[in-house]
Amino acid sequence: HGRVQFLNRAASELTGCTIEAAVARPLEEVCEFFDARTNEPYRLPVTHVLGEGAMLDLPAHTVLRHASGRHLLVAGRCAPLRDAGSAIIGTVLVLADITERQRLDEHLQRASKLESVGILAGGIAHDFNNILTAVMGNISLALLDAPEDSPGHHNLLDAQAATLRARDLTQQLLTFAKGGDPVKSAVALPQIITEVTRFTLHGSSVGCEF
């Protein structure tokens, strides 16, 4: 590996090493590269670039250790440096900090996944709505045949109320799946609490007092 002959200001800020301190030092001391996934050191194959005269890009997931100890995700290219006669006299390394860009890409990927989940939730909500419609229709028919003072009639009323709440929840799912804001309305909490509690405890030996 060669030694640093020149470091511009941008590279100095990326590495945390001053221009004066970098000159004449081995490249691997000034630019410490690691694989972000394995944390294994990566040595820039300068000898290969000098021998083959070809440009070499840094592998994906390459991080550069700043002098402060923090890691920066970087993209870079090492290219041969030639004199007026086209003879290779060294290499030039160009680096770019892509940490924020990577963060933005990950954010966009998460947003895209959430959008897909929203579409899926919307489809499920539509199917569930169809099922609820069938349930509500059968409950309404059963109520016509059940005497109003019978236990079965009260049970059917509880089931009807629960189905209506399920329909409201499904509508909320559809609203969020479409990206809209939920519709807010005033409700009577005592009635909701009473209905939910009675429906939840139906058939159990647990009693409740309001």
C-alpha positions in Angstrom: 0.0 0.0 0.0 1.2 3.5 -0.8 1.4 6.5 1.3 -0.8 9.6 1.2 0.7 12.4 -1.0 -2.2 14.8 -0.8 -5.5 15.1 1.0 -8.1 17.7 0.0 -10.3 19.5 2.5 -13.4 17.3 1.8 -11.4 14.1 2.5 -9.9 15.7 5.6 -13.5 16.3 6.9 -14.6 12.7 6.0 -11.6 11.1 7.7 -11.2 13.5 10.6 -7.5 13.7 9.8 -5.8 17.0 9.0 -4.1 17.5 5.7 -0.7 18.0 7.4 -1.1 14.9 9.5 -2.2 12.7 6.6 0.8 13.4 4.2 3.4 10.6 4.1 1.2 8.3 6.3 0.1 4.8 5.0 -3.3 5.0 3.3 -4.8 2.4 5.6 -4.0 4.5 8.6 -5.7 7.6 7.2 -8.7 5.7 5.6 -9.9 2.8 7.7 -12.5 0.9 5.8 -14.9 -1.8 7.2 -17.7 -4.0 5.9 -20.8 -2.6 7.6 -22.4 -6.1 7.8 -19.5 -8.1 9.2 -17.4 -5.3 10.7 -14.3 -6.9 9.0 -11.6 -4.5 7.8 -11.4 -3.8 4.1 -8.1 -3.0 2.6 -8.2 -1.0 -0.6 -6.3 -3.0 -3.3 -4.1 -0.1 -4.5 -1.5 -2.6 -5.8 -4.2 -4.1 -8.1 -5.1 -0.6 -9.4 -1.5 0.3 -10.0 -0.8 -3.1 -11.8 -3.9 -3.3 -13.9 -4.4 0.4 -14.5 -8.1 0.0 -14.0 -10.6 1.8 -11.8 -12.0 0.1 -8.7 -15.2 0.9 -6.9 -15.6 0.4 -3.2 -17.9 -2.5 -2.4 -21.4 -1.9 -1.2 -21.8 -1.5 2.6 -18.4 0.0 3.0 -18.0 2.2 6.1 -15.2 4.7 6.8 -14.1 5.2 10.4 -13.8 8.8 11.3 -11.0 9.9 13.6 -13.7 10.5 16.3 -14.7 6.8 16.1 -18.0 7.2 14.3 -18.7 5.3 11.1 -19.7 6.8 7.8 -21.3 4.8 5.0 -19.3 5.8 1.9 -19.2 5.2 -1.8 -15.8 5.6 -3.5 -13.6 4.9 -6.4 -9.9 4.3 -6.7 -8.4 5.2 -10.1 -4.9 5.2 -11.5 -3.1 8.6 -11.7 -1.1 9.1 -14.8 1.6 11.6 -15.9 1.8 13.4 -19.2 3.2 10.3 -20.8 0.3 8.1 -19.6 2.6 6.3 -17.1 0.9 5.3 -13.9 2.5 7.3 -11.0 0.0 6.7 -8.3 -3.7 6.4 -7.5 -6.4 8.8 -6.6 -9.2 7.9 -4.2 -12.5 9.7 -4.3 -15.0 9.3 -1.5 -18.6 10.4 -0.8 -20.5 10.2 2.4 -23.8 8.4 1.6 -25.0 7.9 5.1 -28.0 10.3 4.9 -28.8 9.0 1.4 -28.9 5.5 2.7 -31.1 6.5 5.6 -33.5 8.2 3.1 -33.6 5.1 0.9 -34.4 2.9 3.9 -37.2 5.4 4.9 -38.7 5.3 1.4 -38.5 1.4 1.4 -40.4 1.3 4.7 -43.0 3.8 3.4 -43.4 1.6 0.3 -43.9 -1.5 2.5 -46.4 0.4 4.6 -48.3 1.4 1.5 -48.4 -2.3 0.5 -49.7 -3.3 3.9 -52.4 -0.6 3.6 -53.6 -1.9 0.3 -53.7 -5.4 1.8 -55.5 -4.2 4.8 -58.0 -2.4 2.6 -58.7 -5.6 0.7 -59.2 -7.6 3.8 -61.5 -4.9 5.3 -63.7 -5.1 2.2 -64.0 -8.9 2.4 -64.7 -8.6 6.2 -67.4 -6.0 5.5 -69.1 -8.5 3.1 -69.0 -11.1 5.9 -70.4 -8.7 8.4 -73.3 -7.8 6.1 -74.3 -11.4 5.8 -74.1 -11.8 9.6 -76.2 -8.7 10.2 -78.8 -9.8 7.7 -79.2 -13.2 9.4 -79.4 -11.6 12.9 -82.1 -9.3 11.6 -84.1 -12.3 10.3 -83.6 -14.2 13.6 -84.9 -11.2 15.6 -88.2 -11.3 13.6 -88.7 -14.9 14.9 -87.6 -14.3 18.5 -90.1 -13.0 21.0 -89.0 -9.7 22.5 -89.1 -11.0 26.1 -87.1 -14.1 25.4 -83.4 -14.5 26.4 -82.6 -15.3 22.7 -83.9 -11.9 21.6 -81.6 -10.1 24.0 -78.7 -12.2 22.9 -79.4 -11.4 19.3 -79.6 -7.7 20.1 -76.1 -7.9 21.8 -74.8 -9.7 18.7 -76.3 -7.0 16.5 -74.7 -4.2 18.5 -71.3 -6.0 18.4 -71.6 -6.5 14.6 -72.3 -2.8 14.2 -69.1 -2.0 16.2 -67.1 -4.4 14.1 -68.4 -2.6 11.0 -67.3 0.7 12.4 -63.8 -0.7 13.1 -63.7 -2.0 9.5 -64.5 1.4 8.2 -61.6 2.8 10.2 -59.3 0.3 8.6 -60.5 1.4 5.2 -60.0 5.0 6.1 -56.4 4.4 7.2 -55.7 2.2 4.2 -56.7 5.1 1.9 -54.5 7.5 3.8 -57.4 9.6 5.1 -58.1 11.0 8.5 -60.6 9.1 10.7 -64.0 10.7 11.1 -64.5 11.6 14.8 -67.9 11.9 16.5 -69.2 12.2 20.0 -70.4 9.0 21.6 -72.1 8.0 24.8 -69.3 6.1 26.7 -71.6 4.5 29.4 -73.7 2.8 26.7 -70.6 1.5 24.8 -69.0 0.3 28.1 -72.2 -1.5 29.1 -72.6 -3.2 25.7 -69.0 -4.3 25.4 -68.9 -5.6 28.9 -72.1 -7.6 28.6 -71.1 -9.1 25.3 -67.6 -10.0 26.6 -69.0 -11.7 29.7 -71.8 -13.4 27.9 -71.9 -17.1 28.8 -69.3 -16.8 31.6 -69.7 -17.1 35.4 -68.2 -13.6 35.9 -70.6 -10.8 36.9 -70.2 -7.1 36.5 -71.6 -4.0 38.2 -71.9 -0.6 36.5 
